[in-house]
Amino acid sequence: MKKRTVDRIPANLEAEFFWSEKTNSGTVADLSENGMLINTRMCLPVRAKFDVLISLEEDILKVPVKVCRLVKKGNLSDAVGVEISNPPRRYLDLVDSLRWKRIKAPSTRGQVIRLFVCNVCHHISFDHAPINCPVCSSKIESFEKAPEAIKRPVNFTDLTEFEKKHIPLITILKNNGYVDVHVTIGEIEHGMDIDDHITFIDFYFNDSVLSKKCISRINFNCNRILYPLTTLRFNTENPGVLTVVSSCIAHGNWLAKASF
Ligand SMILES: [Fe+2]
């Protein structure tokens, strides 16, 4: 079986879906940006498409899915694996929120978070410090653990104006095998004043080894005539998750993700 390139997050979320002319209940047992495992006794065919309604504290989140595998206990259906090819923004926010909660909780090994920052160019590495910085080539000794290196919105589903100015807004277009990633900082445009401007945008893409491998950086000079937006084109046959980190000289680093 092909190895997953994105970690699944354990969950226990009530869910419903309509199939076989009735509403069925289940539990989302784990999830990621592009898939879920749903515990349900309902027997579903592979490639079945439907909407999953996930119960949140004050809301219902609708996610279109397609069944990709069946899990059985004996002869009975026990769970289905589903893929999400076009996840809604609010679903990605939910995954982010759960991932952050998990990262923030101390693990059994006593580690709290796995972010490392290069002292030379301020590049952030996820999961481990690299032998050489992919941006400035500095050696691993230049990296320091920095669990708070990325700012986290107070409420992922209700961003403040300040947060909307810093969190990257990602639009992806696929064109003849190319992936065009258009990034604007942010949903509300961030200014480029000398004491408060965007200095760089780093792009990460999952590959078979690293869930967030840095593939490029775009630098910005401080200049009021500039706008903090850019488009990056790259070539991949594989679907995946693109992560973007923007860095504001005054207000730190902010992250957004999109899958395709
Ligand atoms: Fe800022």
py3Dmol code that shows the C-alpha trace and the ligand (Angstrom):
import py3Dmol

protein = """\
ATOM      1  CA  MET A   1       0.000   0.000   0.000  1.00  0.00           C
ATOM      2  CA  LYS A   2       1.226   3.479  -0.841  1.00  0.00           C
ATOM      3  CA  LYS A   3       2.608   5.313   2.192  1.00  0.00           C
ATOM      4  CA  ARG A   4       0.575   8.329   3.303  1.00  0.00           C
ATOM      5  CA  THR A   5       2.411  11.591   2.839  1.00  0.00           C
ATOM      6  CA  VAL A   6       0.255  13.451   5.363  1.00  0.00           C
ATOM      7  CA  ASP A   7      -0.134  12.357   8.978  1.00  0.00           C
ATOM      8  CA  ARG A   8      -3.611  11.462  10.148  1.00  0.00           C
ATOM      9  CA  ILE A   9      -4.830  13.089  13.367  1.00  0.00           C
ATOM     10  CA  PRO A  10      -6.782  10.881  15.804  1.00  0.00           C
ATOM     11  CA  ALA A  11     -10.286  12.253  16.360  1.00  0.00           C
ATOM     12  CA  ASN A  12     -13.650  11.353  17.798  1.00  0.00           C
ATOM     13  CA  LEU A  13     -16.179  13.491  15.949  1.00  0.00           C
ATOM     14  CA  GLU A  14     -19.825  12.651  15.455  1.00  0.00           C
ATOM     15  CA  ALA A  15     -20.789  12.552  11.804  1.00  0.00           C
ATOM     16  CA  GLU A  16     -23.794  11.837   9.619  1.00  0.00           C
ATOM     17  CA  PHE A  17     -24.150  11.056   5.944  1.00  0.00           C
ATOM     18  CA  PHE A  18     -27.044  10.319   3.642  1.00  0.00           C
ATOM     19  CA  TRP A  19     -26.853   7.021   1.762  1.00  0.00           C
ATOM     20  CA  SER A  20     -29.290   4.317   0.709  1.00  0.00           C
ATOM     21  CA  GLU A  21     -32.221   6.692   1.171  1.00  0.00           C
ATOM     22  CA  LYS A  22     -31.576   7.308   4.852  1.00  0.00           C
ATOM     23  CA  THR A  23     -29.389   9.310   7.182  1.00  0.00           C
ATOM     24  CA  ASN A  24     -26.617   7.182   8.695  1.00  0.00           C
ATOM     25  CA  SER A  25     -24.514   8.008  11.709  1.00  0.00           C
ATOM     26  CA  GLY A  26     -20.812   7.401  12.271  1.00  0.00           C
ATOM     27  CA  THR A  27     -17.710   8.698  14.006  1.00  0.00           C
ATOM     28  CA  VAL A  28     -14.698  10.320  12.363  1.00  0.00           C
ATOM     29  CA  ALA A  29     -11.850   8.314  13.926  1.00  0.00           C
ATOM     30  CA  ASP A  30      -8.971  10.085  12.207  1.00  0.00           C
ATOM     31  CA  LEU A  31      -8.543  12.765   9.597  1.00  0.00           C
ATOM     32  CA  SER A  32      -6.121  14.787   7.528  1.00  0.00           C
ATOM     33  CA  GLU A  33      -6.312  17.442   4.851  1.00  0.00           C
ATOM     34  CA  ASN A  34      -7.171  14.881   2.179  1.00  0.00           C
ATOM     35  CA  GLY A  35      -8.879  11.979   3.918  1.00  0.00           C
ATOM     36  CA  MET A  36     -10.802  10.552   6.885  1.00  0.00           C
ATOM     37  CA  LEU A  37     -11.578   7.229   8.509  1.00  0.00           C
ATOM     38  CA  ILE A  38     -15.247   6.994   9.480  1.00  0.00           C
ATOM     39  CA  ASN A  39     -16.427   4.284  11.844  1.00  0.00           C
ATOM     40  CA  THR A  40     -19.803   3.123  10.586  1.00  0.00           C
ATOM     41  CA  ARG A  41     -21.706  -0.136  10.247  1.00  0.00           C
ATOM     42  CA  MET A  42     -23.209   1.030   6.962  1.00  0.00           C
ATOM     43  CA  CYS A  43     -21.933  -1.047   4.049  1.00  0.00           C
ATOM     44  CA  LEU A  44     -20.842   1.347   1.310  1.00  0.00           C
ATOM     45  CA  PRO A  45     -19.456   0.677  -2.158  1.00  0.00           C
ATOM     46  CA  VAL A  46     -15.961   1.839  -3.085  1.00  0.00           C
ATOM     47  CA  ARG A  47     -16.102   5.112  -5.052  1.00  0.00           C
ATOM     48  CA  ALA A  48     -19.451   6.082  -3.494  1.00  0.00           C
ATOM     49  CA  LYS A  49     -19.700   9.872  -3.222  1.00  0.00           C
ATOM     50  CA  PHE A  50     -21.657  11.783  -0.580  1.00  0.00           C
ATOM     51  CA  ASP A  51     -21.410  14.643   1.903  1.00  0.00           C
ATOM     52  CA  VAL A  52     -20.274  13.997   5.478  1.00  0.00           C
ATOM     53  CA  LEU A  53     -21.819  16.296   8.073  1.00  0.00           C
ATOM     54  CA  ILE A  54     -19.460  16.729  11.026  1.00  0.00           C
ATOM     55  CA  SER A  55     -20.919  18.037  14.271  1.00  0.00           C
ATOM     56  CA  LEU A  56     -18.846  20.845  15.748  1.00  0.00           C
ATOM     57  CA  GLU A  57     -19.552  22.732  18.971  1.00  0.00           C
ATOM     58  CA  GLU A  58     -21.864  25.305  17.451  1.00  0.00           C
ATOM     59  CA  ASP A  59     -22.031  24.300  13.846  1.00  0.00           C
ATOM     60  CA  ILE A  60     -22.291  21.560  11.231  1.00  0.00           C
ATOM     61  CA  LEU A  61     -19.454  21.197   8.722  1.00  0.00           C
ATOM     62  CA  LYS A  62     -20.263  19.668   5.321  1.00  0.00           C
ATOM     63  CA  VAL A  63     -17.406  17.825   3.558  1.00  0.00           C
ATOM     64  CA  PRO A  64     -17.768  16.109   0.143  1.00  0.00           C
ATOM     65  CA  VAL A  65     -15.996  12.725   0.152  1.00  0.00           C
ATOM     66  CA  LYS A  66     -15.456   9.586  -1.937  1.00  0.00           C
ATOM     67  CA  VAL A  67     -15.070   6.098  -0.438  1.00  0.00           C
ATOM     68  CA  CYS A  68     -11.632   4.660  -1.217  1.00  0.00           C
ATOM     69  CA  ARG A  69     -11.412   1.626   1.097  1.00  0.00           C
ATOM     70  CA  LEU A  70     -13.562  -0.570   3.325  1.00  0.00           C
ATOM     71  CA  VAL A  71     -12.616  -1.855   6.776  1.00  0.00           C
ATOM     72  CA  LYS A  72     -14.359  -5.035   7.925  1.00  0.00           C
ATOM     73  CA  LYS A  73     -14.575  -6.990  11.174  1.00  0.00           C
ATOM     74  CA  GLY A  74     -15.353 -10.529  10.141  1.00  0.00           C
ATOM     75  CA  ASN A  75     -18.086 -10.236   7.552  1.00  0.00           C
ATOM     76  CA  LEU A  76     -19.421  -6.944   8.897  1.00  0.00           C
ATOM     77  CA  SER A  77     -18.539  -3.442   7.799  1.00  0.00           C
ATOM     78  CA  ASP A  78     -16.720  -1.548  10.533  1.00  0.00           C
ATOM     79  CA  ALA A  79     -15.356   1.613   8.898  1.00  0.00           C
ATOM     80  CA  VAL A  80     -14.722   3.337   5.586  1.00  0.00           C
ATOM     81  CA  GLY A  81     -11.719   5.295   4.420  1.00  0.00           C
ATOM     82  CA  VAL A  82     -12.705   8.308   2.354  1.00  0.00           C
ATOM     83  CA  GLU A  83     -10.702  10.748   0.303  1.00  0.00           C
ATOM     84  CA  ILE A  84     -11.358  14.474   0.095  1.00  0.00           C
ATOM     85  CA  SER A  85     -10.255  15.904  -3.214  1.00  0.00           C
ATOM     86  CA  ASN A  86     -11.562  19.410  -2.734  1.00  0.00           C
ATOM     87  CA  PRO A  87     -11.713  20.175   1.002  1.00  0.00           C
ATOM     88  CA  PRO A  88     -13.640  23.298   2.067  1.00  0.00           C
ATOM     89  CA  ARG A  89     -11.577  26.010   3.711  1.00  0.00           C
ATOM     90  CA  ARG A  90     -13.410  25.470   7.009  1.00  0.00           C
ATOM     91  CA  TYR A  91     -12.468  21.801   6.964  1.00  0.00           C
ATOM     92  CA  LEU A  92      -8.784  22.701   6.511  1.00  0.00           C
ATOM     93  CA  ASP A  93      -9.165  25.126   9.419  1.00  0.00           C
ATOM     94  CA  LEU A  94     -10.584  22.303  11.536  1.00  0.00           C
ATOM     95  CA  VAL A  95      -7.640  20.027  10.651  1.00  0.00           C
ATOM     96  CA  ASP A  96      -5.232  22.836  11.500  1.00  0.00           C
ATOM     97  CA  SER A  97      -6.953  23.433  14.790  1.00  0.00           C
ATOM     98  CA  LEU A  98      -6.814  19.738  15.772  1.00  0.00           C
ATOM     99  CA  ARG A  99      -3.187  19.452  14.631  1.00  0.00           C
ATOM    100  CA  TRP A 100      -2.205  22.442  16.742  1.00  0.00           C
ATOM    101  CA  LYS A 101      -3.987  21.072  19.792  1.00  0.00           C
ATOM    102  CA  ARG A 102      -2.115  17.812  19.323  1.00  0.00           C
ATOM    103  CA  ILE A 103       1.218  19.569  18.875  1.00  0.00           C
ATOM    104  CA  LYS A 104       0.617  21.720  21.930  1.00  0.00           C
ATOM    105  CA  ALA A 105      -0.079  18.689  24.119  1.00  0.00           C
ATOM    106  CA  PRO A 106       3.146  17.222  25.552  1.00  0.00           C
ATOM    107  CA  SER A 107       3.867  13.826  24.049  1.00  0.00           C
ATOM    108  CA  THR A 108       4.948  10.770  26.008  1.00  0.00           C
ATOM    109  CA  ARG A 109       8.535  11.662  25.150  1.00  0.00           C
ATOM    110  CA  GLY A 110       8.142  15.069  26.734  1.00  0.00           C
ATOM    111  CA  GLN A 111       8.400  16.945  23.442  1.00  0.00           C
ATOM    112  CA  VAL A 112       6.037  19.848  23.103  1.00  0.00           C
ATOM    113  CA  ILE A 113       6.446  20.994  19.517  1.00  0.00           C
ATOM    114  CA  ARG A 114       8.722  20.339  16.589  1.00  0.00           C
ATOM    115  CA  LEU A 115       9.530  23.623  14.919  1.00  0.00           C
ATOM    116  CA  PHE A 116      13.084  24.798  14.273  1.00  0.00           C
ATOM    117  CA  VAL A 117      14.152  28.255  13.084  1.00  0.00           C
ATOM    118  CA  CYS A 118      17.328  29.146  11.194  1.00  0.00           C
ATOM    119  CA  ASN A 119      19.139  31.980  12.993  1.00  0.00           C
ATOM    120  CA  VAL A 120      20.540  33.261   9.701  1.00  0.00           C
ATOM    121  CA  CYS A 121      17.554  33.505   7.335  1.00  0.00           C
ATOM    122  CA  HIS A 122      14.622  32.769   9.729  1.00  0.00           C
ATOM    123  CA  HIS A 123      13.441  29.796   7.679  1.00  0.00           C
ATOM    124  CA  ILE A 124      11.213  27.460   9.714  1.00  0.00           C
ATOM    125  CA  SER A 125      11.752  23.720   9.472  1.00  0.00           C
ATOM    126  CA  PHE A 126       9.022  21.275  10.540  1.00  0.00           C
ATOM    127  CA  ASP A 127       9.655  18.009  12.398  1.00  0.00           C
ATOM    128  CA  HIS A 128      13.453  18.263  12.458  1.00  0.00           C
ATOM    129  CA  ALA A 129      16.375  20.618  11.836  1.00  0.00           C
ATOM    130  CA  PRO A 130      17.879  19.975   8.372  1.00  0.00           C
ATOM    131  CA  ILE A 131      21.577  19.229   7.769  1.00  0.00           C
ATOM    132  CA  ASN A 132      21.693  22.400   5.706  1.00  0.00           C
ATOM    133  CA  CYS A 133      19.111  25.165   5.565  1.00  0.00           C
ATOM    134  CA  PRO A 134      17.215  24.848   2.248  1.00  0.00           C
ATOM    135  CA  VAL A 135      17.118  28.646   1.951  1.00  0.00           C
ATOM    136  CA  CYS A 136      20.569  29.942   3.028  1.00  0.00           C
ATOM    137  CA  SER A 137      22.568  26.658   3.268  1.00  0.00           C
ATOM    138  CA  SER A 138      23.605  27.312   6.871  1.00  0.00           C
ATOM    139  CA  LYS A 139      24.540  24.213   8.849  1.00  0.00           C
ATOM    140  CA  ILE A 140      22.266  22.423  11.289  1.00  0.00           C
ATOM    141  CA  GLU A 141      23.926  24.248  14.204  1.00  0.00           C
ATOM    142  CA  SER A 142      22.176  27.426  13.012  1.00  0.00           C
ATOM    143  CA  PHE A 143      18.781  25.967  13.872  1.00  0.00           C
ATOM    144  CA  GLU A 144      17.113  26.384  17.238  1.00  0.00           C
ATOM    145  CA  LYS A 145      13.962  24.817  18.595  1.00  0.00           C
ATOM    146  CA  ALA A 146      11.215  27.412  18.429  1.00  0.00           C
ATOM    147  CA  PRO A 147       7.856  26.006  19.509  1.00  0.00           C
ATOM    148  CA  GLU A 148       6.136  29.386  19.203  1.00  0.00           C
ATOM    149  CA  ALA A 149       7.644  30.286  15.827  1.00  0.00           C
ATOM    150  CA  ILE A 150       4.282  30.275  14.075  1.00  0.00           C
ATOM    151  CA  LYS A 151       1.418  32.435  15.294  1.00  0.00           C
ATOM    152  CA  ARG A 152      -1.881  30.723  15.814  1.00  0.00           C
ATOM    153  CA  PRO A 153      -5.236  32.429  15.264  1.00  0.00           C
ATOM    154  CA  VAL A 154      -7.394  32.687  18.372  1.00  0.00           C
ATOM    155  CA  ASN A 155     -10.343  31.131  16.536  1.00  0.00           C
ATOM    156  CA  PHE A 156      -9.720  29.380  13.201  1.00  0.00           C
ATOM    157  CA  THR A 157     -13.346  29.761  12.168  1.00  0.00           C
ATOM    158  CA  ASP A 158     -13.628  33.454  13.023  1.00  0.00           C
ATOM    159  CA  LEU A 159     -10.420  35.300  12.090  1.00  0.00           C
ATOM    160  CA  THR A 160      -9.803  38.826  13.335  1.00  0.00           C
ATOM    161  CA  GLU A 161      -8.941  41.643  10.932  1.00  0.00           C
ATOM    162  CA  PHE A 162      -5.333  41.528  12.193  1.00  0.00           C
ATOM    163  CA  GLU A 163      -5.120  37.782  11.519  1.00  0.00           C
ATOM    164  CA  LYS A 164      -6.652  38.208   8.050  1.00  0.00           C
ATOM    165  CA  LYS A 165      -3.848  40.689   7.261  1.00  0.00           C
ATOM    166  CA  HIS A 166      -1.144  38.109   8.009  1.00  0.00           C
ATOM    167  CA  ILE A 167      -2.435  34.637   7.151  1.00  0.00           C
ATOM    168  CA  PRO A 168      -1.598  33.716   3.528  1.00  0.00           C
ATOM    169  CA  LEU A 169      -4.516  33.393   1.159  1.00  0.00           C
ATOM    170  CA  ILE A 170      -3.795  30.569  -1.301  1.00  0.00           C
ATOM    171  CA  THR A 171      -5.369  29.986  -4.710  1.00  0.00           C
ATOM    172  CA  ILE A 172      -4.298  26.929  -6.714  1.00  0.00           C
ATOM    173  CA  LEU A 173      -4.764  26.466 -10.449  1.00  0.00           C
ATOM    174  CA  LYS A 174      -3.786  23.219 -12.204  1.00  0.00           C
ATOM    175  CA  ASN A 175      -2.839  23.639 -15.831  1.00  0.00           C
ATOM    176  CA  ASN A 176      -1.405  20.953 -18.167  1.00  0.00           C
ATOM    177  CA  GLY A 177       0.530  19.231 -15.382  1.00  0.00           C
ATOM    178  CA  TYR A 178       1.664  22.499 -13.811  1.00  0.00           C
ATOM    179  CA  VAL A 179       0.505  23.696 -10.440  1.00  0.00           C
ATOM    180  CA  ASP A 180       0.203  27.468 -10.154  1.00  0.00           C
ATOM    181  CA  VAL A 181       0.073  28.632  -6.556  1.00  0.00           C
ATOM    182  CA  HIS A 182      -1.041  32.219  -6.124  1.00  0.00           C
ATOM    183  CA  VAL A 183      -0.472  33.658  -2.660  1.00  0.00           C
ATOM    184  CA  THR A 184      -1.640  36.978  -1.274  1.00  0.00           C
ATOM    185  CA  ILE A 185      -0.856  38.319   2.198  1.00  0.00           C
ATOM    186  CA  GLY A 186      -3.507  38.241   3.243  1.00  0.00           C
ATOM    187  CA  GLU A 187      -7.259  38.113   2.832  1.00  0.00           C
ATOM    188  CA  ILE A 188      -7.035  41.792   3.867  1.00  0.00           C
ATOM    189  CA  GLU A 189      -3.979  43.204   2.149  1.00  0.00           C
ATOM    190  CA  HIS A 190      -0.937  43.720   4.389  1.00  0.00           C
ATOM    191  CA  GLY A 191       0.922  47.023   3.896  1.00  0.00           C
ATOM    192  CA  MET A 192       4.661  47.307   3.188  1.00  0.00           C
ATOM    193  CA  ASP A 193       5.713  50.029   5.640  1.00  0.00           C
ATOM    194  CA  ILE A 194       9.266  50.031   6.941  1.00  0.00           C
ATOM    195  CA  ASP A 195       8.276  48.970  10.437  1.00  0.00           C
ATOM    196  CA  ASP A 196       5.537  46.535   9.401  1.00  0.00           C
ATOM    197  CA  HIS A 197       6.026  44.644   6.146  1.00  0.00           C
ATOM    198  CA  ILE A 198       6.177  41.117   4.760  1.00  0.00           C
ATOM    199  CA  THR A 199       9.798  40.007   4.350  1.00  0.00           C
ATOM    200  CA  PHE A 200       9.352  36.589   2.747  1.00  0.00           C
ATOM    201  CA  ILE A 201       6.982  33.793   1.816  1.00  0.00           C
ATOM    202  CA  ASP A 202       8.199  30.188   2.122  1.00  0.00           C
ATOM    203  CA  PHE A 203       6.528  27.365   0.199  1.00  0.00           C
ATOM    204  CA  TYR A 204       6.479  23.737   1.387  1.00  0.00           C
ATOM    205  CA  PHE A 205       5.168  20.651  -0.351  1.00  0.00           C
ATOM    206  CA  ASN A 206       4.906  17.113   0.916  1.00  0.00           C
ATOM    207  CA  ASP A 207       7.053  14.420  -0.636  1.00  0.00           C
ATOM    208  CA  SER A 208       7.573  10.742   0.176  1.00  0.00           C
ATOM    209  CA  VAL A 209       9.910  11.529   3.105  1.00  0.00           C
ATOM    210  CA  LEU A 210       8.991  14.927   4.501  1.00  0.00           C
ATOM    211  CA  SER A 211       5.426  16.069   5.076  1.00  0.00           C
ATOM    212  CA  LYS A 212       6.589  19.676   4.674  1.00  0.00           C
ATOM    213  CA  LYS A 213       9.597  20.023   2.395  1.00  0.00           C
ATOM    214  CA  CYS A 214      10.628  23.582   1.545  1.00  0.00           C
ATOM    215  CA  ILE A 215      10.522  24.070  -2.226  1.00  0.00           C
ATOM    216  CA  SER A 216      10.979  27.819  -2.543  1.00  0.00           C
ATOM    217  CA  ARG A 217      11.227  31.227  -0.912  1.00  0.00           C
ATOM    218  CA  ILE A 218      10.081  34.553  -2.316  1.00  0.00           C
ATOM    219  CA  ASN A 219      11.745  37.592  -0.692  1.00  0.00           C
ATOM    220  CA  PHE A 220      10.279  41.082  -0.555  1.00  0.00           C
ATOM    221  CA  ASN A 221      12.142  44.340  -0.161  1.00  0.00           C
ATOM    222  CA  CYS A 222      10.564  46.930   2.070  1.00  0.00           C
ATOM    223  CA  ASN A 223       8.945  49.305  -0.377  1.00  0.00           C
ATOM    224  CA  ARG A 224       5.530  50.924  -0.263  1.00  0.00           C
ATOM    225  CA  ILE A 225       5.040  50.450  -4.009  1.00  0.00           C
ATOM    226  CA  LEU A 226       5.196  46.647  -3.578  1.00  0.00           C
ATOM    227  CA  TYR A 227       2.321  44.307  -2.849  1.00  0.00           C
ATOM    228  CA  PRO A 228       2.940  41.125  -0.840  1.00  0.00           C
ATOM    229  CA  LEU A 229       1.635  38.679  -3.402  1.00  0.00           C
ATOM    230  CA  THR A 230       3.267  36.214  -5.766  1.00  0.00           C
ATOM    231  CA  THR A 231       2.677  33.183  -7.980  1.00  0.00           C
ATOM    232  CA  LEU A 232       4.836  30.048  -7.924  1.00  0.00           C
ATOM    233  CA  ARG A 233       4.586  27.429 -10.672  1.00  0.00           C
ATOM    234  CA  PHE A 234       5.833  23.911 -10.110  1.00  0.00           C
ATOM    235  CA  ASN A 235       5.454  20.507 -11.648  1.00  0.00           C
ATOM    236  CA  THR A 236       4.119  17.458  -9.856  1.00  0.00           C
ATOM    237  CA  GLU A 237       2.084  14.429 -10.817  1.00  0.00           C
ATOM    238  CA  ASN A 238       1.156  13.728  -7.217  1.00  0.00           C
ATOM    239  CA  PRO A 239      -1.663  15.276  -5.229  1.00  0.00           C
ATOM    240  CA  GLY A 240      -0.590  16.738  -1.933  1.00  0.00           C
ATOM    241  CA  VAL A 241      -0.714  19.515   0.576  1.00  0.00           C
ATOM    242  CA  LEU A 242       0.968  22.836  -0.018  1.00  0.00           C
ATOM    243  CA  THR A 243       1.970  24.794   3.068  1.00  0.00           C
ATOM    244  CA  VAL A 244       2.792  28.491   2.938  1.00  0.00           C
ATOM    245  CA  VAL A 245       4.454  30.539   5.692  1.00  0.00           C
ATOM    246  CA  SER A 246       4.490  34.323   5.542  1.00  0.00           C
ATOM    247  CA  SER A 247       6.817  36.374   7.711  1.00  0.00           C
ATOM    248  CA  CYS A 248       5.971  39.879   8.919  1.00  0.00           C
ATOM    249  CA  ILE A 249       8.901  41.844  10.337  1.00  0.00           C
ATOM    250  CA  ALA A 250       6.674  43.183  13.123  1.00  0.00           C
ATOM    251  CA  HIS A 251       4.169  40.399  13.761  1.00  0.00           C
ATOM    252  CA  GLY A 252       5.932  37.093  13.152  1.00  0.00           C
ATOM    253  CA  ASN A 253       5.182  34.034  11.041  1.00  0.00           C
ATOM    254  CA  TRP A 254       1.766  32.860   9.837  1.00  0.00           C
ATOM    255  CA  LEU A 255       0.773  29.652   8.126  1.00  0.00           C
ATOM    256  CA  ALA A 256      -1.863  28.475   5.655  1.00  0.00           C
ATOM    257  CA  LYS A 257      -2.373  25.249   3.725  1.00  0.00           C
ATOM    258  CA  ALA A 258      -4.192  24.069   0.654  1.00  0.00           C
ATOM    259  CA  SER A 259      -4.515  20.621  -0.851  1.00  0.00           C
ATOM    260  CA  PHE A 260      -4.964  19.628  -4.475  1.00  0.00           C
TER     261      PHE A 260
END
"""
ligand_1 = """\
1
LIG
Fe 2.303 42.904 10.152
"""
view = py3Dmol.view(width=600, height=400)
view.addModel(protein, "pdb")
view.setStyle({"model": 0}, {"cartoon": {"style": "trace"}})
view.addModel(ligand_1, "xyz")
view.setStyle({"model": 1}, {"stick": {}})
view.zoomTo()
view.show()
